[in-house]
Amino acid sequence: MPTILITGGHSGLGSECSKLLASTYHYNLILAGRSPAKMETFAAELRNSYEVKVDIIEMDTSSLTSVRSGVTQCLSMLDRGEIESLQGIICNAGVRLNGATTYSEDGYETTFATNYLGHVLLTELLIDRVASKGRIVFTSSGTHDPETVDGKTMRVAAEYSAIELAHTGKNGKKPIPNGKAYSTSKLCIILYAYELNRRLKKAGVMVSSIAFDPGATFDTGFLRSMPKLVQWLASTSFMRWVMKRSGITLGDVVLSGQFLAKIAADPMYSHGSGKYFQSNNGNLIERRSSKLSYDEQRAKKLWSDTKTLVHLQENETSSILP
Ligand SMILES: NC(=O)c1ccc[n+]([C@@H]2O[C@H](COP(=O)([O-])OP(=O)(O)OC[C@H]3O[C@@H](n4cnc5c(N)ncnc54)[C@H](OP(=O)(O)O)[C@@H]3O)[C@@H](O)[C@H]2O)c1
């Protein structure tokens, strides 16, 4: 059976995605994440319930060393035939931080490192091994679009480069607020998804690159860094009603997770490359992402700055992509 690798696939909406991939689409899975014990417990549940092979790979997406080491493990599993084929990658792990700005072990702002840089490195290092007709799906967020109600609350840091985002708050400068760092990391992952799609198409590679917004989704660990009062408020049906009334796009932990699995595996979405899908009040819809996300010049600059930030070596660059 073919395999899909998913980051953050053991919890939140990622776990609902993993369950559907295993139960309905019969994929073997690699759960990649920073919490081996939690991943192992969930992996055992999947193996027992759905009779699929589930491997775990330790991978902290905020750490370039950890991503490289996880990829090495995945490649040797492929080389040894322990994985039949890598049919997809789901870049789903993410954080929305609170409090003082922190930096990863590589010295990059943690949100940007976790949500964006680690996933780009993961994709670049594995892309040559993704099977024909495979898919790479990136979990983004509606907050990336400053023209929507979701995006108006945070607003992206439109004027910043990747280098500045990675080093925000250094040299005595004011850091980008956490909310903005989050929404901007999610804009960057869409820009990357579209740029990857263009590069794949140019090279004639039959692999899709797709972006997904799960909508504002409760009952996940997403708000875990926020004050307890905010977490409690978000759990009330009154707040959900207020959010719905104000036009925020609402997701649902089960549905949004299942939609993510569908985009990654269902034949209905085999022509989804270069597109943006959203879990929108109970429906999975295709829609346009923000204006900025379609800026090709910006995407090219982001791509080359990212290569520098993740220290992509000559022997690590894809042999099939321009
Ligand atoms: N919930 C929402 O309202 C919402 C809205 C739009 C977009 N999203 C996006 O949806 C995705 C899933 O979020 P969720 O709502 O399901 O939240 P969640 O329950 O907190 O799940 C996040 C997952 O990311 C993993 N993760 C965090 N930092 C990591 C790191 N450094 N390395 C590896 N894994 C890491 C977590 O693993 P641990 O168990 O180890 O912490 C967890 O499995 C995220 O990308 C989030 O930004 C969520």
The ligand as an ORCA input file, in Angstrom:
! r2SCAN-3c Opt
* xyz 0 1
  N      -7.578     25.382     14.615
  C      -7.722     26.443     13.850
  O      -8.569     27.335     14.097
  C      -6.867     26.591     12.616
  C      -7.249     27.557     11.667
  C      -6.482     27.703     10.518
  C      -5.357     26.905     10.343
  N      -5.008     25.982     11.286
  C      -3.804     25.163     11.051
  O      -4.166     23.797     11.103
  C      -3.005     23.005     11.451
  C      -3.388     22.022     12.541
  O      -3.723     22.761     13.699
  P      -4.766     22.250     14.798
  O      -5.854     23.255     14.863
  O      -5.103     20.825     14.574
  O      -3.900     22.458     16.115
  P      -3.147     21.422     17.065
  O      -4.126     20.472     17.643
  O      -2.360     22.274     17.993
  O      -2.173     20.642     16.091
  C      -0.938     21.164     15.725
  C      -0.002     20.020     15.446
  O       1.274     20.579     15.075
  C       2.268     19.904     15.795
  N       3.440     20.758     15.979
  C       3.497     21.984     16.540
  N       4.762     22.428     16.554
  C       5.518     21.463     15.981
  C       6.902     21.330     15.709
  N       7.785     22.281     16.037
  N       7.343     20.199     15.102
  C       6.472     19.223     14.767
  N       5.152     19.284     15.006
  C       4.682     20.394     15.617
  C       1.629     19.556     17.126
  O       2.363     18.509     17.743
  P       2.558     18.374     19.349
  O       1.502     17.431     19.811
  O       3.930     17.821     19.478
  O       2.433     19.756     19.928
  C       0.245     19.135     16.666
  O       0.258     17.796     16.257
  C      -1.941     24.023     11.854
  O      -1.050     24.213     10.777
  C      -2.728     25.303     12.116
  O      -1.952     26.458     11.917
  C      -5.748     25.803     12.415
*
